[in-house]
Amino acid sequence: MAAKEKYKFKIENEIYEWDNQTITGAEVRGVGPGIPDSMDLYMKMPGQPGRLVGRGESIDLRQSGIEKFYAQDASSEAGNK
């Protein structure tokens, strides 16, 4: 039986693997050292400011390229990291 495909994504330049094709904002927050509630989670978008990712939002990791997430103080603006 073939090994199940793993999906890769980054949080702050650290690469992680995920067993499912989709991941929620809440699940991303729980990976690695974790992202505290006092910080917002963003997904980097080529040529645009980061896009805020909600806890219940589902991200498809099968998309072309590798999804890149980062955390930022909730009081700051996206893209001004």
C-alpha positions in Angstrom: 0.0 0.0 0.0 1.4 3.4 -1.0 2.2 5.9 1.8 -0.4 8.6 2.2 0.6 11.9 0.7 1.7 14.6 3.1 1.1 18.3 2.5 3.7 20.9 3.4 3.2 24.4 4.6 5.4 27.0 6.4 4.9 29.0 9.5 7.4 31.8 9.9 9.9 30.0 7.5 9.6 26.7 9.4 8.3 23.8 7.2 5.7 21.5 8.6 3.9 18.5 7.1 0.2 17.8 7.4 -1.7 14.5 6.7 -4.8 16.1 5.3 -5.4 18.2 2.1 -7.0 20.9 4.2 -6.1 22.7 7.4 -8.1 25.2 9.4 -6.8 28.4 10.9 -7.2 26.9 14.4 -5.1 23.8 13.4 -2.4 26.0 12.0 -2.3 27.9 15.3 -1.7 24.6 17.1 1.3 23.4 15.0 4.8 23.8 16.3 5.3 26.2 19.1 1.7 27.5 18.5 0.3 31.0 17.9 -1.3 32.8 20.8 -4.8 34.3 20.7 -3.2 37.7 21.1 -1.8 37.4 17.6 -3.6 37.3 14.2 -2.7 34.6 11.7 -2.0 35.6 8.1 -1.3 33.7 4.9 1.2 35.3 2.5 -0.1 36.1 -0.9 2.3 36.8 -3.8 2.4 40.5 -4.6 -0.3 41.4 -2.0 -0.5 42.1 1.7 -1.0 39.0 3.9 -4.6 37.7 4.1 -6.1 37.3 7.6 -7.0 33.6 8.3 -9.9 33.0 10.6 -9.9 30.0 13.1 -12.7 28.2 11.3 -11.4 29.0 7.8 -10.3 26.0 5.8 -7.1 26.3 3.6 -6.5 23.8 0.7 -2.9 22.7 0.9 -3.1 21.0 -2.5 -2.8 24.4 -4.2 0.3 25.1 -6.3 3.3 26.0 -4.3 3.7 25.9 -0.5 1.3 27.9 1.7 3.1 30.3 4.0 1.6 31.5 7.3 2.8 34.1 9.7 1.6 35.7 13.0 1.4 39.3 13.7 0.2 41.4 16.7 -3.5 41.9 16.3 -3.1 45.7 16.6 -0.8 45.9 13.5 -1.6 46.0 9.8 -1.1 43.0 7.4 2.1 43.3 5.3 3.8 45.6 7.8 5.6 42.9 9.6 
